[in-house]
Amino acid sequence: MARFASAPLVDLLRLYRQFVFTWWVGNGDLHLKNLALLRDADGRWRLSPTYDQLNTRLVLPDDPLAMPICGKKDNLKPGAWRELAERFGIGAKAAARVHADLRLVGHDAVELVNACPLPETMRKAYVELLVARAPQRGRHRADQAAQVGQRAQHRRCRTRRILQREQDARKRRMHRSRHE
């Protein structure tokens, strides 16, 4: 990266963020062909935005990362991420911000997964993965996963009730318009 990128430290931080995100969402498909440097309008070479992001663990439950993180492709612990940040020359505060950003978007990510058209078993597995891998502070993760699942179930039931009320109201309006 230092040899080709115009702003290597910036791009190494972006690459670190891509690795953390890829691992968090269960994408075992991040390999060198899914990473690129792009030339911008000013002629600078920058790391491309991440692409080909998918959760391979929904189909292949034990799918490890394609590229190892400090020699490990699975069961990554905070120490592996600290080591990677050091190897990339990223300060501890900058690396911690990457993980803190995931904590901030974790709830939204779970809501998006719960709202997606995946089968219930896949949605549940995806949410469990996100919760288990999210950098958390405080309560036990199993308790958090259960609470997230309960809140999601409650939201789905509430959404169904709202949709049913709207459908019933439409039927009543149509019925009234026919009899007028």
N, C-alpha and C positions, 0 to 999 in steps of 0.2 A: 504494500500500500504506500509506504513512504517513497518508493521509487517512482510511482506513476501518478498518484493523486496530487492534485494541486494544493490541497489542505489536508495533509495526512492525519493529523490529530483529530480534526473534525470528522473525517470519514471513518477513522478507527472507532470513535465514539458511536457513530451511526451503525457501524458493523456490529459493535458490541450490543447495541439496542436490538438490531435484527436477530442476533443469536439468542438473546434473552427472550424476545417475543416468540420466535420460532419454537423454542423449547416449551414456553408457557402454553402455547396453543396446541402442542402435540404434533407438530409438523416434522416428520422424519425425512422430509424430502429436500431440505436445504443443502445443496451441494454446489460445487464451483460453477456449474452451468447456470445456476440461479442467482449468481452474483455478477455484477458488472460495474465497470466505470463508464460513465457517459460524459461526453464533452458538452458543456453548456454554451450558450450564445457568446460568452466572453472568452471562449477557448480554454476554460479551466476543466480539468478532469475531476469528476465527483462520483462518489458511490451512488449507484442507481437506487431508486426506491425499491423496497422489497416487493417481490412478485412471486407468484406460484405458491401462495400461502394457503395451505389446507391442513386439516387435521387428519393425518394418515392413521392415527391410532383408533379412529372410529371403525376403520376397516381392518387394520392390522394392529390389534391391541398391544403387542409388545414391540412395535416398530421403534427402533432407536433413532437417534439423530444420524444423518448421513455423514456429517463431519464431526469428529470428536472435539470436545471442549476440554482442553488440558488432559487428553488421553481417555476421556470418558464419553460414552455415547448415551448413557442413561443414568438414572438415579443421581442427578447432579445436585450437589449441596452448595450452600453459600461459599464454601472455601474454593470450589472450582471456579465460581464467578469472580471471586476476588483475585485468584491467580490469573484468570484470563484478562481482567482489567489491568493488572500489573504488566502482563506481557504486551498488552496493547499500549501501555504508557498512559493509561487513564487513571486519574486521581480517584481516591476512595470516595470523595464527595460526589463526583460526577457519576461514578458507577452506582452509588446509593440512590441518586436521583432517578436513574433509569428504573430501578426496582420500585422506588416510591411512585413513579408514574404508573406502573402496573397496578399498584394498590389503588390508585385513584380511579382507574378505568375498570377495575375488576367487576364491580357491581353492574356497570353498564354492559360489559361483555356477557355476563351471565344472563342479563335480561334479553340481549340480542339472541343468544343461543336458545333461550326458552321460547322466544317468539318465532324462531325459524321453523320451516316445514319438515325438519328431520323427524323420523319416527321417535316416539317417546323414549325408547331405550337408548338411542344414540344421543338425544338431548341430555338425558340424565348422565350418561357416561362423559359427555363433553363438559358439563357443568362440574362434575366431580373432579375431572382433570384440571380444569381452570382453578377451582378452589384449592385443590391439593398442591398445585404448583405455584400459586400466587404467593408473593412475598407477604407474609402476614406478621402482625404483632398481636400479642394478647391471646385470646381464647384458642382452645384446641380446634384444629382444622375439621375434625369429624363433626363437631358441634356446629361449626360454621356451614359445612356442606348440608347438614340436615336443615338448618334454618333457611338457607338459600333455597333448598328444594321446597320447603313448606311455603315460603313466600311466593315462589314461582307458581306453585300449584294454586295458591289462593288467587294470584293475579289472573291465571288462565280461567279459573272458575268465574271470577268477577267479569272478565272480558266476555265469556260465553253468555253470562246473564245480561250484560249490556247489549250484546248483539241480538240476543233473543228478544229483548224489549224493543229494540229498534225494528226488528222484523215484524213483531206483533203490531207495532204502531203503524208500519207501512200497510199491513193487511187491513187494519181498521180504516185507514184513510182510503184505501182502494175500495173497501166495502161501502163506505159512506158515499164516495163519488159515484159508484154504480147506482145507488138508490136515490140520488138527487136528481 
